[in-house]
Amino acid sequence: MSLPAFQNSPYASEQSPESTIRKRMTGCASSRKHCTKKPRPNTALKDNPTVRAYRDFYWKLDIDPTKTRPSGEALLRRVLNGNELPNISTAVDAYNLASMQTVIPISGFDIYRLNPPFHIRFAENEAVTGIGMDKPMQLTEKMLILTDEEQVLCVYPYRDSDQTKITLLTQKAVIIGYGAPRIGQERLMAAVERALEYIERVSGGEIETIKAFGRCT
């Protein structure tokens, strides 16, 4: 169901994340800039096979994907509506770009804040403070989550925990692509590899391991 990959890299940068990505990923950045200048109708986006796969998965989880969108679709819609991707940090901006291009939800976590192994399960009586949230969100039993041995890492696949996010002090990270029924492992692998390639361009470092765990059918 998910594809984690490990990237050893100093993510701190004194340059603007946006300018760094534009300098080192000229072709990708130029394409993104073109999209933001000329908004395109996105009413047919729901019929895209990848978007459809995640939306159908959401409906099975009793989540309305027109109100809470999978992160890959949300990023793509943002660009198609003429808006820039958010500027967060070079590493996060890089994997967000890969997520937008592939429509595969992707997360990044500071490995030194994690307690592997990872688990995909339904929430119990627990809460998580997502990135950008002022207070914890109480999780319901129907929410699918990614956890380690001690904490919730992500509400699958749209809300990451603030506690384990990548920051400018992060030296080693885990990049995870989230699957769904009808999304093959090869597509997850390709999306994460693209994210790692972009991170390597803007932040340096070395890719240590790429592996898959879990399975959706």
C-alpha positions in Angstrom: 0.0 0.0 0.0 2.8 2.4 0.7 6.3 2.9 -0.6 8.9 4.4 1.7 12.3 5.6 0.5 15.2 6.9 2.5 17.2 9.9 1.7 20.3 11.1 3.5 20.6 14.8 2.9 21.2 18.2 4.5 18.0 20.0 3.7 18.8 23.4 5.2 19.3 26.1 2.5 19.8 29.8 2.7 18.3 30.2 -0.8 14.6 30.7 -1.5 13.1 27.2 -2.0 11.3 28.4 -5.1 14.4 30.0 -6.7 16.5 26.9 -5.9 14.0 24.6 -7.6 13.7 27.0 -10.6 17.5 27.1 -11.0 18.2 23.4 -10.6 15.1 21.9 -12.2 14.7 24.4 -15.1 12.4 22.2 -17.3 10.1 21.2 -14.5 9.9 24.7 -13.0 9.3 26.2 -16.4 6.4 23.8 -17.0 4.9 24.7 -13.6 5.3 28.4 -14.3 3.4 28.0 -17.6 0.6 26.2 -15.8 0.2 28.9 -13.3 0.1 31.6 -15.9 -2.6 29.9 -18.0 -5.3 28.3 -15.7 -7.0 25.4 -17.3 -10.5 24.1 -16.6 -10.2 21.1 -14.2 -13.7 19.9 -14.2 -12.6 16.7 -16.0 -9.8 16.0 -13.5 -12.1 13.7 -11.5 -12.1 11.4 -14.5 -8.3 11.0 -14.6 -7.6 7.3 -13.8 -5.2 8.2 -10.9 -7.5 10.8 -9.4 -10.4 8.4 -9.8 -8.6 5.5 -8.0 -7.9 7.7 -4.9 -11.4 9.2 -4.9 -13.0 5.7 -5.1 -10.8 4.7 -2.2 -11.9 7.7 -0.2 -15.5 6.9 -0.7 -14.9 3.4 0.6 -13.4 5.0 3.7 -16.5 7.3 4.0 -14.5 10.4 3.2 -15.9 12.8 0.7 -13.0 13.5 -1.8 -14.7 16.7 -3.1 -14.3 18.2 0.4 -11.1 16.5 1.6 -8.9 15.8 -1.4 -5.9 13.4 -1.6 -2.8 15.5 -1.5 -1.6 14.8 -5.0 -4.9 15.9 -6.5 -5.0 19.0 -4.3 -1.6 20.1 -5.5 -2.5 19.5 -9.1 -5.7 21.5 -8.8 -3.9 24.3 -7.1 -1.6 24.6 -10.2 -4.4 24.2 -12.7 -6.3 27.0 -11.0 -3.3 29.3 -11.6 -1.7 29.2 -8.2 1.9 28.4 -7.3 2.8 25.4 -5.2 3.5 26.4 -1.6 7.0 27.4 -0.7 8.1 25.4 2.4 11.7 24.2 2.0 13.8 22.9 -0.8 13.1 19.2 0.1 9.4 19.6 0.7 8.9 21.7 -2.4 10.8 19.1 -4.4 8.6 16.2 -3.4 5.5 18.3 -3.7 6.4 19.0 -7.3 6.8 15.2 -7.9 3.4 14.6 -6.2 1.7 17.2 -8.4 3.2 15.8 -11.6 2.3 12.1 -10.8 -0.9 12.8 -8.7 0.5 10.3 -6.2 0.3 11.5 -2.5 3.8 11.8 -1.1 5.0 12.6 2.4 8.3 13.3 4.0 9.4 12.8 7.6 12.5 13.5 9.7 13.8 10.0 10.4 15.2 10.9 13.8 11.7 11.7 15.0 10.4 8.3 13.9 10.2 4.9 15.7 10.0 2.2 13.0 8.5 -0.1 11.9 5.6 1.5 10.2 2.0 0.4 10.3 -1.1 1.1 8.2 -4.3 0.7 10.3 -7.6 2.3 11.2 -7.5 4.9 14.0 -8.5 4.1 17.5 -9.0 6.5 20.4 -6.2 8.9 19.4 -5.5 12.3 18.0 -2.8 14.0 15.8 -1.8 17.6 15.3 -1.4 18.0 11.6 1.0 20.5 9.9 -0.5 24.0 10.1 -3.0 23.0 12.8 -3.3 24.9 16.1 -4.7 21.9 18.1 -4.9 18.2 17.8 -7.6 16.6 15.6 -9.5 13.7 17.1 -9.5 10.7 14.8 -12.5 8.5 14.1 -12.4 4.7 13.7 -13.0 4.9 10.0 -9.8 7.0 9.4 -6.9 5.1 7.8 -3.6 6.2 9.3 0.1 5.6 9.0 1.9 5.2 12.3 5.2 4.1 13.8 5.5 2.2 17.1 4.6 5.3 19.1 2.7 7.9 17.1 0.4 8.8 14.2 2.5 10.0 11.2 -0.2 10.7 8.7 -4.0 10.6 8.1 -3.9 8.6 4.9 -3.1 10.2 2.6 -3.7 13.9 3.1 -2.6 15.2 6.5 0.9 14.8 7.9 1.8 15.1 11.6 3.5 18.3 12.6 5.7 16.4 15.1 7.6 14.4 12.5 7.7 16.9 9.5 10.9 17.8 7.6 12.4 21.1 8.8 15.5 23.1 7.8 17.4 21.2 10.5 16.5 17.7 9.0 19.6 15.8 8.0 18.0 12.4 7.2 14.5 11.8 6.0 12.0 9.2 4.8 9.9 9.9 1.7 6.7 7.9 1.4 4.3 7.5 -1.5 0.8 6.3 -0.6 -1.0 3.7 -2.7 -4.7 2.9 -3.3 -6.5 0.1 -5.1 -5.7 0.2 -8.9 -2.4 2.1 -8.3 0.3 -0.4 -9.1 3.5 -0.7 -7.1 5.5 0.4 -10.2 3.7 3.7 -10.3 4.4 4.3 -6.6 8.1 3.4 -7.1 8.3 5.8 -10.1 6.7 8.7 -8.1 9.0 8.3 -5.1 12.0 7.9 -7.3 11.1 11.1 -9.1 10.7 12.9 -5.7 14.1 11.6 -4.6 15.7 12.7 -7.8 14.3 16.2 -7.3 15.4 16.3 -3.7 18.9 15.1 -4.7 19.1 18.0 -7.2 18.2 20.7 -4.8 19.6 19.4 -1.5 22.3 16.9 -2.4 22.8 13.8 -0.2 22.5 10.1 -1.0 19.5 7.8 -1.6 20.0 4.9 0.8 17.1 2.5 0.2 13.9 2.2 -1.7 11.4 -0.5 -0.7 7.7 -1.3 -0.7 5.5 -2.5 2.1 1.8 -3.4 2.2 -0.5 -4.0 -0.8 -3.8 -2.7 -2.1 -6.0 -4.8 -4.4 
